[in-house]
Amino acid sequence: QVNNADRLPEIIGRAFSVALSGRPGPVVVSLPEDMLRELTNATAVSKIKKSCAHISTNQINVIKDELEKSKRPLIICGGGGWTDTGRDYLKSFSESTNIPVICAFRNQDLMDTNSYAYVGDASFGKPEYIKELIKYSDLILAINIRFGEVVTDAWSLFDFPHPSQKIIHTHISETEINKVYHCHLGVVASPDSVVQGLKEANISKKIGKDLERARSDFINSRKTPNTIGTLNVAEICSFLNINADEDAIFTNGAGNFAIWSGKYLNYSKEHRLLAPQAGAMGAGLPAAMAAKSIYPNRQVICFAGDGDFQMSVNELGTAMQEGFNPIILIHNNGSYGTIRMHQELRYPKKISGTNLKNPNFEFIAKAYDFGYFRVTNLNEFTSAFKKSQRSQSGIIIEMIADIRDISPGKSI
């Protein structure tokens, strides 16, 4: 809290330093109303430069020795603080050593989906091959991840507090090391420095059979499932993989609708994903506005559920005010789908409070100067999306889904 206007530069500088250091995140600075009326001759703070720890040569050598001794190493990567250079080193290091890479929940944009070293993501509803890769690995190189409920599959993949897998955990923030599981080696360092150091260490290449098997399992896991309704979001994601811009930014909120894009979208070096990891419904829309404010000329595609969209629909006012033109895909299944799924699992036939009577999304689009399309299948989506790409205004594409298609390959 700023109680003296003369201290504004000091406290603002400290806030930016805290926000940029360790695990990046927001900082709240309280400005009392009486202080805001004060005058000051204080000099504005200079630009705060980001600083972070780098991995040492000794630590690289220890990791190198452990990787070369291991029989079934695995990389799980995630978190913030990566740059394009770090992503490049991650890809080249994993490919040069034949070590499989799994991205943590909603961090799929860290690794090129088409890289032969990429084998999937540790998200909700993990396929069995992902669970087995994690559970039976003899060495897990956990780069910048947090060992939370999603990555660990509700804490089932690791023994507590000493996992049977040997874990080398690197993280940009010291507060994450040994927070849940005790690791063999903990390193506080930026992810970029870790993967760069490992790539330059010339670690011997592993036999590629385990990687080939895992990569094959990954490809098989992404086969387009059948759906009960005419809308198949897996097909739409396959279309976007070919037709979205090469540097498109994807965003999504929270809900079962996001499982489809999380599973079937491809990410290359230029793509980015902005998505919540803590069930924040409505997060996709403000994330799309943030992306457009920084990169107004890049294509921004937001996946939203019908309930999810209504959590932050007011963000369309920002788009209209600032002239942003994101493409918003509303997955309309007339339900809070995730809650409905759990109701069906735990209390079959006892549905309560999850059916949605939705507003007219076309009227909402028009009210905010957005274009609008309503689609029920891939052919209609294809036409709508191609028109959306040429639009100077924002676009809402309402995708009518069958509630029975509750998630990929599963129905209620």
Number of C-alpha atoms within 10 A of each C-alpha: 10 16 14 15 18 16 14 20 15 14 16 17 17 15 16 18 18 16 16 19 17 22 19 16 11 10 14 8 12 9 14 12 9 10 13 12 9 10 10 11 7 12 11 11 13 8 9 13 9 12 11 16 16 16 21 14 12 9 16 21 15 12 19 17 13 16 24 14 12 15 14 19 27 25 21 21 26 25 20 17 18 16 12 12 12 19 20 17 22 27 21 17 23 22 20 16 19 22 25 24 27 26 25 27 22 22 24 27 22 28 26 20 17 12 15 19 28 24 27 27 24 25 24 16 12 14 15 10 16 18 17 12 21 23 18 16 18 18 22 24 22 23 26 29 24 22 20 14 12 18 23 19 17 11 14 12 18 18 12 12 12 15 15 15 19 19 22 22 25 26 28 27 18 15 11 19 23 16 13 14 17 17 21 15 16 18 23 22 21 25 29 23 20 25 24 20 21 21 20 11 15 12 17 13 15 18 13 15 10 17 24 16 12 23 20 13 17 18 12 10 16 14 12 16 14 14 20 14 14 14 22 23 26 23 18 19 21 16 16 19 16 10 13 20 16 15 15 19 25 26 26 33 28 24 20 21 28 21 20 19 20 20 18 21 19 19 22 18 16 13 19 19 21 20 24 19 14 8 11 15 20 24 22 28 29 21 23 28 23 16 23 21 15 9 13 15 12 16 21 27 25 28 25 27 30 27 25 25 26 16 16 16 14 13 19 23 14 16 24 16 10 12 16 25 29 30 25 25 23 23 25 24 22 18 22 21 25 16 16 23 22 12 16 14 11 10 12 12 9 9 14 10 9 16 15 14 10 13 10 8 18 16 12 16 18 13 13 18 18 24 21 20 20 17 18 16 18 19 11 14 21 16 12 19 21 12 13 22 18 8 15 13 18 23 25 25 23 23 24 20 24 20 20 15 22 23 21 21 11 12 13 12
